Amino acid sequence: MGEIIQVAFGSERDWERARSHWSEGLAAVGALFGDDEALMRAKAECLYLVLRRIVEDIPAVRVTVGLPNDLSVEHAELLTAAIREATLKGIEVSACHAVRVLTAAIYDLCTSKLRTKPS
């Protein structure tokens, strides 16, 4: 009794899984290039923190749009909801793109060797 058990639920579990995956992956790839394991794990931790900030620390967005005066209340609400949805989708697409680009370059950024590009 008296033990503290920490359990990660939902997205927290996914973040922990990703953190572990990047740490193990970078340590393994770094070993192939003769990179220090502790350094590679520290780089994986830095990557984890950067990606988490990209995903979770998206600044608030304020969109100001002039709506036509002749809209009914119902149509104005529908249009406002559509603009809000489009704005959120744009933010989601941008964040996902940033994460994809960064994760695609993980080994080039974090190891001592760059991948050779096919000629």
C-alpha positions in Angstrom: 0.0 0.0 0.0 1.0 3.6 -0.4 2.5 3.0 -3.8 1.9 5.6 -6.5 1.0 4.1 -9.8 1.1 6.4 -12.8 -1.0 5.5 -15.8 -1.1 7.4 -19.1 -4.4 7.6 -20.8 -5.4 8.5 -24.3 -3.1 11.0 -26.0 -0.6 10.9 -23.1 -0.1 7.2 -23.7 0.5 7.9 -27.4 3.0 10.6 -26.5 4.9 8.2 -24.2 4.9 5.5 -26.9 6.3 8.0 -29.4 8.9 9.2 -27.0 10.1 5.7 -26.4 10.0 4.9 -30.1 12.2 7.9 -31.0 14.6 7.3 -28.1 15.1 3.6 -29.1 15.2 4.4 -32.8 17.8 7.2 -32.5 19.9 5.2 -30.1 19.9 2.3 -32.6 20.7 4.4 -35.6 23.3 6.4 -33.7 25.0 3.2 -32.8 25.4 2.4 -36.5 27.2 5.8 -37.0 29.2 5.6 -33.8 27.2 8.3 -32.0 27.1 8.3 -28.2 23.9 6.6 -26.9 23.3 9.2 -24.2 23.6 12.0 -26.7 21.2 10.3 -29.0 18.6 9.7 -26.3 19.0 13.4 -25.3 18.4 14.4 -28.9 15.3 12.1 -28.9 14.0 13.9 -25.8 14.6 17.3 -27.5 12.7 16.1 -30.5 9.9 14.9 -28.3 9.6 18.3 -26.6 9.7 20.2 -29.9 7.0 18.0 -31.5 4.8 18.2 -28.5 5.1 22.0 -28.5 4.2 22.1 -32.2 1.1 20.0 -31.6 -0.1 21.3 -28.2 1.0 24.9 -28.0 -0.7 26.2 -31.1 -1.5 29.9 -30.5 -5.1 31.1 -30.5 -6.3 32.3 -33.8 -8.8 35.1 -34.2 -10.6 35.4 -37.5 -12.6 38.5 -38.3 -14.9 38.4 -41.2 -17.6 40.7 -42.3 -20.8 38.8 -42.9 -23.4 40.1 -45.4 -26.1 42.2 -43.7 -29.0 40.4 -45.4 -28.3 37.0 -43.8 -30.9 35.5 -41.5 -29.7 34.7 -38.0 -29.7 31.0 -38.9 -27.7 31.5 -42.0 -25.2 33.8 -40.1 -24.8 31.1 -37.5 -24.2 28.4 -40.2 -21.7 30.6 -42.0 -19.9 31.4 -38.8 -19.7 27.7 -37.9 -18.3 26.9 -41.4 -15.6 29.6 -41.1 -14.7 28.3 -37.6 -14.5 24.8 -39.0 -12.3 25.8 -42.0 -10.0 27.8 -39.7 -9.5 24.8 -37.4 -8.9 22.5 -40.3 -6.3 24.9 -41.7 -4.5 24.9 -38.3 -4.7 21.1 -38.1 -3.3 20.7 -41.7 -0.4 23.1 -40.9 0.5 21.4 -37.6 0.4 17.9 -39.2 2.6 19.1 -42.1 5.2 20.6 -39.7 5.2 17.3 -37.7 5.5 15.2 -40.9 8.4 17.3 -42.3 10.3 17.3 -39.0 9.8 13.5 -38.3 10.9 12.7 -41.9 14.2 14.5 -41.2 14.8 13.0 -37.7 17.8 10.9 -38.5 19.4 13.6 -40.7 18.9 16.2 -37.9 19.9 14.0 -35.0 22.8 11.8 -36.1 26.3 12.6 -37.2 25.7 11.5 -40.8 23.3 12.7 -43.4 21.3 10.3 -45.5 22.8 10.1 -49.0 20.3 11.2 -51.6 19.7 8.9 -54.5 21.2 10.2 -57.7 
